[in-house]
Amino acid sequence: MREPGDLRSHTLINVTQTPDAWSEWLRQAGVPDLQPKRSVTYDHLSIALSAAESGHGVALSVDFLCARRLATGQLVVPFSVRACSASTYHLVCRPQGLEDARIVALRDWLVETLG
């Protein structure tokens, strides 16, 4: 694969929690009407990444969640296109945990790492 349009001949791996991820990525990559060879959907990102790792298609993820697989070469980033998403993760805790130093440290680290 050399450019986003090459995805036409591949399987796009979707994740149920982010159903619009591919359409948004394709739009931002300049190929909004691209129709892949095939599309599959998994319930969890870890399963989607394992499928991509096994050669069953191409998945979307944030670097943070697949960093180990990228570092070991199990997965590669085929394009330089980066897309912003309205999908977010939320850190939740009990109200009394808001002052817990461990939770504050985790929150600050997440904001710094993912921000």
C-alpha positions as CSV (number, residue, x, y, z in Angstrom):
1,M,0.0,0.0,0.0
2,R,1.4,3.3,-1.0
3,E,-1.6,5.7,-0.8
4,P,-5.0,5.6,0.9
5,G,-6.8,4.7,-2.4
6,D,-4.9,1.4,-2.3
7,L,-7.3,0.3,0.5
8,R,-9.8,-0.5,-2.2
9,S,-8.2,-3.9,-2.5
10,H,-8.1,-4.7,1.2
11,T,-10.4,-5.6,4.0
12,L,-11.2,-2.8,6.4
13,I,-11.5,-3.9,10.0
14,N,-14.0,-2.0,12.1
15,V,-14.7,-1.9,15.8
16,T,-18.2,-1.6,17.2
17,Q,-17.3,1.1,19.7
18,T,-16.2,3.4,16.9
19,P,-18.6,2.7,14.0
20,D,-17.7,5.9,12.0
21,A,-13.9,5.6,12.4
22,W,-13.2,4.4,8.9
23,S,-15.6,6.8,7.1
24,E,-14.1,9.7,9.0
25,W,-10.5,8.6,8.3
26,L,-11.3,8.0,4.6
27,R,-12.9,11.5,4.4
28,Q,-9.9,13.1,6.0
29,A,-7.5,11.1,3.8
30,G,-9.2,12.4,0.7
31,V,-11.0,9.2,-0.4
32,P,-14.5,9.6,1.1
33,D,-16.2,7.3,-1.4
34,L,-13.7,4.5,-1.2
35,Q,-15.3,1.0,-1.3
36,P,-13.0,-1.7,0.2
37,K,-12.8,-5.2,-1.1
38,R,-14.5,-6.3,2.2
39,S,-15.4,-5.0,5.6
40,V,-15.5,-6.8,8.9
41,T,-16.5,-5.7,12.4
42,Y,-15.2,-6.9,15.8
43,D,-16.5,-6.1,19.3
44,H,-13.1,-5.1,20.7
45,L,-10.1,-3.2,19.5
46,S,-7.7,-5.9,20.8
47,I,-9.4,-8.5,18.5
48,A,-9.3,-6.0,15.6
49,L,-5.6,-5.4,16.1
50,S,-5.0,-9.2,16.3
51,A,-6.9,-9.7,13.1
52,A,-4.7,-7.0,11.4
53,E,-1.6,-8.6,12.9
54,S,-2.6,-11.9,11.4
55,G,-3.0,-10.4,7.9
56,H,-6.8,-10.3,7.8
57,G,-7.1,-6.6,7.0
58,V,-6.3,-3.1,8.0
59,A,-7.4,-1.6,11.3
60,L,-7.5,1.9,12.8
61,S,-6.1,2.7,16.2
62,V,-4.4,5.4,18.2
63,D,-0.7,4.9,18.5
64,F,-1.0,4.6,22.3
65,L,-3.1,1.5,22.1
66,C,-1.0,-0.4,19.6
67,A,2.5,1.0,20.5
68,R,3.9,-2.4,21.5
69,R,2.8,-4.0,18.3
70,L,4.3,-1.0,16.3
71,A,7.5,-1.1,18.2
72,T,8.0,-4.9,17.6
73,G,7.0,-4.6,13.9
74,Q,3.9,-6.8,14.3
75,L,2.0,-3.9,12.9
76,V,3.1,-0.9,10.7
77,V,1.6,2.5,9.9
78,P,1.2,2.4,6.1
79,F,0.3,6.0,5.6
80,S,1.3,9.3,7.1
81,V,-2.4,10.4,7.2
82,R,-3.5,11.2,10.8
83,A,-7.2,11.9,11.4
84,C,-8.9,13.6,14.3
85,S,-11.9,11.9,15.8
86,A,-14.8,13.1,17.8
87,S,-14.8,9.7,19.6
88,T,-13.3,9.9,23.0
89,Y,-12.5,7.9,26.1
90,H,-13.7,8.9,29.5
91,L,-11.9,8.4,32.8
92,V,-14.5,7.8,35.5
93,C,-14.2,7.3,39.2
94,R,-16.3,7.6,42.4
95,P,-16.6,11.3,43.6
96,Q,-14.3,10.6,46.6
97,G,-11.6,9.4,44.2
98,L,-11.2,12.9,42.7
99,E,-8.7,13.8,45.3
100,D,-6.8,10.4,45.3
101,A,-3.2,11.1,44.3
102,R,-3.1,7.9,42.2
103,I,-6.2,8.9,40.2
104,V,-4.9,12.4,39.8
105,A,-1.6,11.1,38.5
106,L,-3.3,8.7,36.1
107,R,-5.5,11.5,34.8
108,D,-2.6,13.9,34.3
109,W,-0.6,11.2,32.6
110,L,-3.5,10.3,30.2
111,V,-4.0,14.0,29.4
112,E,-0.3,14.5,28.7
113,T,0.1,11.3,26.7
114,L,-3.1,11.4,24.7
115,G,-3.7,15.1,24.6
